Amino acid sequence: MTEALTALPAPNDGLETSPRVKSEVQPIFKALGRDNSAAREKLHSGGKAPAAPSIMSAASDTESGIFSGESETCAEHECDLDRFCQTDVKVICAHCTVVGPCQGHSVTPLADRVTAVRNQLVDACEKIQLQALRIEKFIEKTLADKEKKLQVSASTARERVVTRVNAAREALEEEEQRLLEEVQQEEERVEQCLLTQRAHWGQALASLARTRSRLVRTLTHTPDAQLVTSIQEIAESIEEAEGVGEPYDTEQLNMKQGCSESQLLRGMWATAMLNAPNASALPLKFDERTANPLLLLSDDHRSLTFLRKKPRETPPYDPARFDHWPNALGTLSISSGTRSWTLDVGDSAAFKVGVCYASLQRKGSGDEARLGHNDHSWVLSHYDGEYSFWHAGEKALLPVATKPQKVGVLLDWPSQTLLFYEPESAAILYCVTYEFSAPLLPAFAVTDQSITIV
């Protein structure tokens, strides 16, 4: 506060007010918009004034006489009430402290008490005034500035969304047009091949029909003497028929599978599938019956730990159990919809995750029971610091820069697409499309530490 503070006139009790009160009270009521005379009237009227609970909570203004405009006397000793008992929180006379009920209590002069209370009120008013000024400043400046910034930020955010969506839409539309043209070209190429093949084999069929008719006519209408001398002619007809050859199917008669695929389209599709609400998580556990004896299964059937030593007690024989390779399968099969599951691989340096047919071989050390080394399984493998995708014994190296702590698998049955991804960043590790001929089971393998279904 910049203006000087002046005290309100003290009650007519013969006590002087401290200089601090004289210099600080009056402008406080002005600053708060109160009428000074009204405040003075309230103070002199004996009405209740706001006091700190710890000081004035037990006594009213009338009882204490602090704000009374007239001097009061003690009813018991008929002396002026010029003392304040802090113990009983009331105004008393000097005799009350000697022979009255306030013997041994904490007592101060009433004038000092009045000064303290008024100074307390001045301090409270100052704090309230400063608080009000801060609130006004916050409303007028901070909130106004925030409102302006909000409008700018919201406008910028909208522009960013529209710009990025338009860019993605434009790129996707261009990719759509390019791929549709490629599909059209491939369709026309195959149609042309089919027309060519149809014309060629149609001519060959007509040629064979003519040759056969000629030979049948020779066989049925040529006299014996002339027939035996027509060997050369017959041989030429037979050689002509044999020259037609046998028809056979070729890849040229099929559309290229990759004509409708591209990295951009697959990436956008994968991102959309990973964020789609219909990609429900599979309530998955490890199937105890299939787990190799070298794999320790947790009580909740969600963790597999590789045992470096063969356990003393082997599980009973089960045709579903892998007896050589450290494999285990999931409990649920997938033949519809879109399903996903996540595997926490931790620090494991050797594991596999993927899918397989239920008909996968379970016994023996051959490739038919080894995940990824037969045409019944598709897996992502991590071994010796290398990430790769395996199917039918063929290996595709994956450029993984940072070892993921978790690996996600998404299987979209309608599009026959299997997707491996890193859940934290949604980065696509590998994606493959295959015409699956039977329901699929989640498949796992581990030869180092543990893996856990999340």
C-alpha positions in Angstrom: 0.0 0.0 0.0 1.3 3.4 -0.9 -1.1 5.7 1.1 -0.4 6.3 4.8 -2.5 4.4 7.3 -4.3 6.3 10.1 -5.8 4.7 13.1 -9.5 5.0 14.0 -10.3 7.0 17.2 -10.0 4.7 20.2 -12.9 4.1 22.5 -13.4 6.6 25.2 -11.8 4.4 27.9 -9.0 6.7 28.8 -6.4 4.5 27.0 -4.1 5.8 24.3 -3.7 3.9 21.1 -0.3 2.9 19.8 1.3 5.0 17.0 1.1 2.0 14.7 -2.7 1.8 15.1 -3.0 5.6 14.6 -1.1 5.5 11.4 -2.6 2.3 9.8 -6.3 1.8 10.4 -8.5 4.4 8.6 -7.3 4.0 5.0 -7.9 0.3 5.2 -11.6 0.8 5.4 -11.3 3.3 2.5 -9.3 0.8 0.4 -11.9 -1.8 1.0 -14.7 0.5 0.0 -16.2 0.8 3.4 -17.6 3.9 5.0 -15.1 5.1 7.7 -17.9 6.5 9.9 -19.9 3.3 9.6 -16.8 1.3 10.7 -16.2 3.7 13.5 -19.8 3.4 14.6 -19.5 -0.4 14.5 -16.4 -0.3 16.6 -18.0 2.0 19.2 -21.4 0.3 19.2 -20.2 -2.8 20.9 -21.0 -5.0 17.9 -19.0 -8.1 17.2 -15.8 -7.6 15.3 -13.9 -10.3 13.4 -11.2 -11.6 15.7 -8.8 -14.4 15.4 -10.3 -17.6 16.7 -7.3 -18.3 18.9 -7.7 -15.0 20.7 -11.4 -14.0 20.8 -13.3 -17.2 20.2 -14.7 -17.5 23.7 -15.8 -13.9 24.5 -18.2 -11.4 22.8 -17.5 -7.7 22.4 -20.2 -6.9 25.0 -18.5 -9.3 27.5 -15.0 -8.0 27.0 -15.8 -4.3 26.6 -12.9 -3.9 24.2 -15.1 -2.1 21.6 -17.4 -0.4 24.1 -17.5 3.3 23.9 -18.1 3.7 27.7 -15.9 2.7 30.6 -17.3 -0.3 32.5 -16.7 -1.3 36.1 -16.3 -4.7 37.7 -19.5 -5.9 39.2 -17.7 -7.7 42.0 -15.1 -5.1 43.0 -16.6 -1.9 41.5 -13.3 -1.0 39.8 -12.5 -0.1 36.2 -12.1 -3.0 33.8 -8.6 -2.2 32.7 -7.1 -5.7 32.5 -7.6 -8.6 30.1 -7.4 -12.2 31.3 -5.9 -14.4 28.5 -6.7 -17.5 30.4 -10.4 -16.9 30.6 -10.5 -14.6 27.6 -12.4 -11.8 29.4 -12.0 -8.2 30.6 -11.3 -7.9 34.4 -10.2 -5.3 37.0 -7.0 -5.2 38.9 -8.5 -6.7 42.0 -9.6 -9.8 40.0 -6.0 -10.8 39.6 -5.3 -10.5 43.3 -8.3 -11.7 45.2 -10.7 -12.6 42.4 -11.2 -15.6 40.1 -8.2 -14.8 37.9 -5.4 -15.3 40.4 -2.4 -16.8 38.7 -3.8 -16.3 35.2 -2.0 -14.8 32.3 -3.2 -11.1 32.4 -2.2 -8.1 30.2 -3.3 -4.4 30.3 -6.5 -3.8 28.4 -4.9 -1.1 26.3 -2.2 -3.4 25.1 -4.8 -6.0 24.3 -6.9 -3.5 22.3 -3.8 -2.4 20.4 -2.9 -5.9 19.6 -6.4 -6.7 18.3 -6.6 -3.6 16.3 -3.2 -4.2 14.8 -4.4 -7.7 14.0 -7.4 -6.3 12.2 -5.2 -3.9 10.3 -2.9 -6.7 9.2 -5.9 -8.8 8.2 -7.4 -6.0 6.2 -4.0 -5.3 4.5 -3.7 -9.0 3.5 -7.3 -9.1 2.3 -6.7 -6.0 0.2 -3.5 -7.3 -1.3 -5.2 -10.6 -2.0 -8.0 -8.8 -3.7 -5.5 -6.9 -5.8 -3.7 -10.1 -6.8 -7.0 -11.7 -7.7 -8.0 -8.7 -9.8 -4.6 -8.7 -11.5 -5.0 -12.5 -12.1 -8.4 -12.0 -13.7 -7.6 -8.9 -15.7 -4.1 -10.0 -17.0 -3.3 -13.7 -16.5 -6.7 -15.1 -17.4 -7.1 -12.6 -20.3 -3.6 -13.6 -21.6 -4.5 -17.3 -21.2 -7.7 -16.8 -23.1 -5.8 -15.2 -26.0 -3.2 -18.0 -25.9 -5.9 -20.6 -25.8 -7.5 -19.2 -29.0 -4.1 -19.1 -30.7 -3.2 -22.6 -29.5 -6.6 -24.1 -30.4 -6.4 -22.5 -33.9 -2.9 -23.8 -34.4 -3.9 -27.3 -33.2 -6.8 -27.4 -35.6 -4.7 -26.3 -38.5 -2.1 -28.9 -37.6 -4.8 -31.6 -37.5 -6.3 -30.5 -40.8 -2.9 -30.2 -42.4 -1.7 -33.6 -41.3 -4.9 -35.3 -42.1 -5.0 -33.7 -45.5 -1.4 -34.7 -46.1 -2.2 -38.3 -45.1 -5.3 -38.3 -47.2 -3.5 -36.9 -50.2 -0.7 -39.5 -49.8 -3.2 -42.3 -49.3 -5.3 -41.2 -52.3 -2.2 -41.0 -54.5 -1.1 -44.5 -53.2 -4.6 -45.8 -53.8 -4.6 -44.5 -57.4 -1.2 -45.9 -58.0 -2.0 -49.3 -56.7 -5.4 -49.5 -58.4 -3.6 -48.7 -61.7 -1.0 -51.4 -61.0 -3.8 -53.9 -60.3 -5.5 -52.8 -63.5 -2.3 -53.3 -65.5 -1.7 -56.7 -63.9 -5.3 -57.7 -64.6 -5.0 -56.6 -68.3 -1.7 -58.5 -68.5 -3.2 -61.7 -67.2 -6.2 -61.3 -69.4 -4.0 -60.9 -72.4 -2.1 -64.0 -71.4 -5.3 -65.9 -71.0 -6.5 -64.7 -74.4 -3.2 -65.7 -76.0 -3.3 -69.1 -74.4 -6.9 -69.6 -75.3 -6.2 -68.7 -79.0 -3.1 -70.8 -79.1 -4.6 -73.9 -77.5 -7.8 -73.4 -79.5 -5.8 -73.5 -82.7 -3.9 -76.6 -81.3 -7.2 -78.3 -80.6 -8.5 -77.6 -84.1 -5.2 -78.9 -85.6 -5.5 -82.1 -83.5 -9.1 -82.5 -84.6 -8.1 -82.2 -88.3 -5.1 -84.6 -87.9 -7.3 -87.1 -86.0 -10.0 -86.9 -88.7 -7.4 -87.4 -91.4 -6.0 -90.4 -89.7 -9.4 -91.9 -89.0 -10.3 -91.4 -92.6 -7.1 -93.1 -93.7 -7.8 -95.9 -91.3 -11.3 -96.5 -92.4 -11.3 -95.7 -96.1 -7.9 -96.6 -97.4 -7.4 -100.0 -99.1 -4.9 -102.3 -97.5 -2.5 -102.1 -100.4 -2.5 -98.3 -100.4 -2.5 -98.2 -96.5 0.9 -100.0 -96.3 2.4 -97.6 -98.7 1.1 -94.5 -96.8 3.5 -95.0 -93.8 5.4 -91.8 -94.5 2.2 -89.8 -94.7 0.8 -91.4 -91.5 4.1 -90.7 -89.7 4.0 -87.0 -90.7 0.4 -86.7 -89.3 1.4 -88.3 -86.0 4.5 -86.1 -85.7 2.3 -83.1 -86.4 0.0 -84.1 -83.6 2.8 -84.7 -81.2 4.3 -81.3 -82.0 1.2 -79.6 -80.5 2.6 -80.4 -77.0 0.9 -80.6 -73.6 -0.8 -77.5 -71.9 0.6 -76.5 -68.6 -0.1 -73.8 -66.0 2.4 -71.0 -65.4 2.8 -68.1 -63.0 2.2 -65.8 -66.0 -1.5 -66.8 -65.8 -1.8 -65.5 -62.2 -1.8 -62.0 -60.9 1.2 -61.0 -58.8 0.3 -61.0 -55.2 2.4 -57.9 -54.4 0.6 -55.7 -57.0 -1.8 -54.5 -54.3 0.8 -54.0 -51.6 3.1 -51.2 -50.7 5.0 -50.1 -47.6 3.0 -47.0 -47.2 -0.4 -48.8 -47.5 0.7 -51.6 -45.2 2.1 -49.2 -42.6 -1.1 -47.1 -42.6 -3.3 -50.2 -42.4 -1.2 -51.6 -39.6 -1.4 -48.4 -37.6 -5.2 -48.2 -38.1 -5.6 -51.8 -37.0 -3.5 -51.3 -33.9 -5.6 -48.4 -32.9 -8.9 -49.8 -34.0 -11.4 -50.6 -31.2 -12.3 -53.9 -32.8 -8.7 -55.2 -32.3 -9.6 -57.0 -29.1 -6.9 -58.5 -26.9 -7.0 -62.2 -26.6 -7.5 -63.6 -23.1 -4.5 -65.9 -23.6 -2.6 -68.4 -21.4 0.0 -71.0 -22.1 -1.5 -74.5 -22.7 0.1 -76.7 -20.0 -0.4 -79.8 -22.1 1.9 -78.5 -24.9 4.7 -77.1 -22.8 8.1 -78.8 -23.2 9.5 -80.4 -20.0 12.3 -77.9 -20.1 9.8 -75.0 -19.7 8.6 -74.1 -16.2 5.1 -72.8 -16.2 4.0 -70.3 -13.6 0.9 -70.9 -11.4 -1.2 -68.5 -13.5 -0.1 -70.1 -16.8 1.2 -66.7 -18.1 5.0 -67.1 -17.7 7.4 -69.6 -19.2 10.9 -70.0 -17.7 13.6 -72.0 -19.5 15.3 -74.6 -17.3 18.9 -75.2 -18.1 18.8 -78.7 -16.5 16.3 -81.3 -17.2 13.9 -81.7 -14.3 14.1 -84.8 -12.2 10.4 -85.5 -12.6 9.1 -85.5 -16.1 5.5 -84.9 -16.9 3.3 -87.7 -18.0 3.2 -88.5 -21.7 0.8 -86.4 -23.7 0.4 -86.4 -27.5 0.0 -82.6 -27.4 3.3 -82.0 -25.6 6.5 -81.0 -27.4 9.2 -83.5 -26.3 12.3 -81.9 -27.9 12.0 -78.3 -29.0 11.3 -75.8 -26.1 7.9 -74.8 -27.5 4.5 -74.1 -26.0 1.2 -73.1 -27.6 -1.6 -70.8 -26.5 -5.0 -72.0 -25.2 -7.2 -70.4 -27.7 -7.4 -70.8 -31.5 -8.2 -68.0 -33.9 -10.4 -68.4 -37.0 -12.2 -65.1 -37.2 -12.1 -61.4 -36.3 -9.1 -59.4 -35.3 -7.1 -60.5 -32.3 -3.9 -59.3 -30.6 -1.7 -60.3 -27.7 1.5 -59.0 -26.1 4.5 -60.9 -24.9 6.9 -59.4 -22.3 10.3 -60.8 -23.3 12.3 -58.8 -20.7 16.0 -59.6 -21.1 15.6 -62.9 -22.9 18.2 -63.4 -25.6 16.4 -66.3 -27.3 12.7 -66.6 -27.9 10.1 -67.0 -30.6 6.5 -65.7 -30.9 4.0 -66.3 -33.6 1.2 -68.7 -34.8 0.9 -72.2 -36.0 -1.7 -74.8 -37.1 -2.9 -77.2 -34.5 -1.6 -80.0 -36.7 2.0 -78.9 -36.0 4.1 -81.9 -35.2 4.8 -82.2 -31.4 7.3 -85.1 -31.2 10.9 -85.5 -32.4 13.8 -83.2 -33.2 13.0 -82.7 -36.9 12.0 -79.4 -38.5 8.3 -80.5 -38.6 8.2 -79.7 -34.8 10.5 -76.7 -34.9 8.7 -73.3 -35.0 9.3 -71.4 -38.2 11.1 -74.3 -40.0 7.9 -75.8 -41.6 4.9 -74.6 -43.5 2.7 -75.0 -40.4 4.2 -72.1 -38.4 5.0 -68.4 -38.7 7.2 -66.8 -36.0 9.3 -63.8 -35.1 12.6 -65.0 -33.7 15.2 -63.3 -31.5 18.5 -65.2 -31.2 22.1 -64.1 -30.7 21.1 -60.4 -31.0 19.4 -60.9 -34.3 15.7 -60.5 -35.1 14.2 -62.4 -38.0 10.9 -63.8 -39.3 10.7 -67.5 -40.1 8.3 -69.6 -42.2 8.8 -72.9 -44.0 12.5 -72.7 -43.1 13.0 -69.4 -44.9 14.5 -66.5 -42.9 13.9 -62.7 -43.3 16.1 -60.5 -41.3 14.4 -57.6 -39.4 16.1 -54.2 -39.0 15.4 -53.7 -35.2 17.5 -50.8 -33.9 16.6 -51.2 -30.2 15.8 -54.4 -28.4 12.1 -54.2 -27.4 11.0 -55.2 -23.9 7.6 -56.4 -25.3 6.5 -57.8 -28.7 2.9 -57.6 -29.9 1.2 -59.9 -32.3 -1.9 -59.0 -34.3 -3.8 -61.4 -36.4 -6.5 -60.0 -38.7 -8.3 -63.1 -40.0 -10.6 -61.3 -42.6 -7.5 -60.0 -44.5 -5.4 -63.1 -43.6 -2.7 -60.8 -42.2 -0.2 -61.5 -39.4 1.5 -58.4 -37.9 4.4 -58.2 -35.4 4.9 -54.8 -33.7 6.5 -53.1 -30.7 3.7 -52.1 -28.3 5.3 -49.0 -26.7 5.9 -47.2 -30.0 3.5 -49.1 -32.3 6.5 -49.6 -34.6 5.8 -52.3 -37.2 8.5 -55.1 -36.9 7.1 -57.3 -39.7 3.9 -57.9 -41.6 2.9 -60.9 -43.8 -0.2 -61.9 -45.7 -0.9 -65.6 -46.2 -3.9 -67.7 -47.1 -4.3 -69.6 -43.9 -6.2 -72.9 -44.5 -7.1 -73.7 -40.8 -7.5 -72.1 -37.4 -4.3 -70.8 -35.8 -2.9 -71.2 -32.3 -0.5 -68.7 -30.7 2.9 -70.3 -30.6 5.9 -69.6 -28.3 9.5 -70.8 -27.6 12.2 -69.7 -25.2 15.7 -70.9 -24.4 16.9 -68.1 -22.2 15.3 -66.7 -19.0 11.5 -66.1 -19.2 8.7 -64.8 -21.3 5.3 -63.6 -20.0 1.9 -63.1 -21.6 0.8 -59.5 -20.7 
